[in-house]
Amino acid sequence: MLIGIAGPVAFDTVTGAGDFVEFEFKGQATDPQEAIAQLDAFISDLGVELGDRVNRGYPHILLGRER
């Protein structure tokens, strides 16, 4: 059971880029990798198929930049 992980969840539609779901971590973790692992487990438990993870902001996506 995951406790204290759920933070804001945003559903965004960005013209020219697509639809996105953002999950924010609001739990306890010793490092970023642990926080990511907890979020991955939380999202997996939702049983919803999502697209590929995007690690860029919307401006970078729209400008075609990797970072």
Phi, psi and omega in degrees: 000134181258124183239136174078017181265320188300123174237200177300141173239125182244136174251115185241140169243119183246114180303128180087354181233326178124196181255142185221152171237128179247130176248133179249134180278129179227040183241197178257130177209149180276339179200169182302323181297320178294319178298317179296318179298318179294318177296317178302316179295317179300312181295319179300320180293342178292334180072026180247132179279123178247164176283191180295149176290136179245124182251035179231152175282164182302318178301319179294322177297312183294329179271357179074023181266147177282327179211000000 
